[in-house]
């Protein structure tokens, strides 16, 4: 099962010469230019720590308050 969004490529295009490079490369294989860093994945990363946006709560964890609900008093 693949959870990677379709718009994320596993290659980087060089901003100087346009060559396709491996996702992990920091410099272009073709011309040696510095490649941009990888973009952040929208909605969090699969396997992200608990509390990440879109992550399910751990079994037995307290449910977060509903949006707009009053906050409980701090002891």
Phi, psi and omega in degrees: 000132184251127180254001182287127177300146185298330185281355180267124181263152177266016177231157174243137175266136179289131179288343182270306186250349178084002181294147176275134182233157176301146182305327184274352181293142174261335178232155182290133176293331185278308187241350178086003180291151177291133180266151178293154177289161181293140178290154177288145179277123180295140177084007178096172182255138176303135182083012180294157180300156179305144181093355177291151180304129178083357181280137178289152179288151178292148178302132180085355180287146178295144180284140177291153179295151178295149178303132180087354179286147178295145180280142178291152180294145179273129183277000000 
